[in-house]
């Protein structure tokens, strides 16, 4: 580091200016890299050994997972084979059939035009008050 000619060179000022300079290892312009002292800490071949251990561990875990899945599938298959066949559910749930039946029973009274009117297809909305579409068309023709 060369002393600047603009000010008197004193050790305190030189030390302060050195502290103010960004360190080369922590420079934002440089990309983060592994510690340069890392290869002194671990001997040659340590990386390959660690990779092999990692691969072996993954292989063991995968084999155990596959074994557990196979056992579970076999157990489920046995239960399905020895169990009685379950009846297939109907196309419409019984709960909804009961709701439809109740709404239909409530809406069978005579409608405004005389004959009993059914409910809407969803069972929630009754027929609109007044003459039906057919009655309106018949009245228009007269």
Protein Blocks (a to p, Z undefined) as FASTA:
>chain_A
ZZdfkbccdfklmmmmmmmpccfklgfkbccdddfklmmmpcghklmmmmmmmmmmmmmm
mmmmmmmmmmmmmmmmmmmmmpccdddddfbdfklmmmmmmmmmmmmpccfkopacdddf
komaccdedjdfklmmmmmmZZ
